[in-house]
Amino acid sequence: MSAQEWGRRKAAESPRWSADKWQRVATVLGAVLADEPGRTEPADEKSGRDAA
C-alpha cells in the first residue's frame, strides 16, 4: 500500500469536523474561514500583517 493510499484510508476513517469545530479552530489560529462570505478581519496594525 502506498503512503498516499494509506493517508486517504486514514482520512476516510476519521470523523468529519463540525462547522462549530472549524470555527473554534479558526478562532484559536486567528483565521477567517473562506466559506463565510462577507466576513473579513482587518489587518493587524502592530505588525502590518493580515490577520488571516
Steps between C-alpha positions, in 0.01 A plus 500: 500500500639841405527786748236693306255212512567453873439872559173494307378198697590661832327824400188307399497325840525828692185677615407815311540829682179687575458863397534589869836326527631672186393834649671427833824400326486810279452717809801344673714550188369851432375394158188585301330206334465544123147364483364790705427770238516859615703424810843654501750589768690830489876498459698481821609859564798407721674264260362622168400142417160368403305340784448187290 
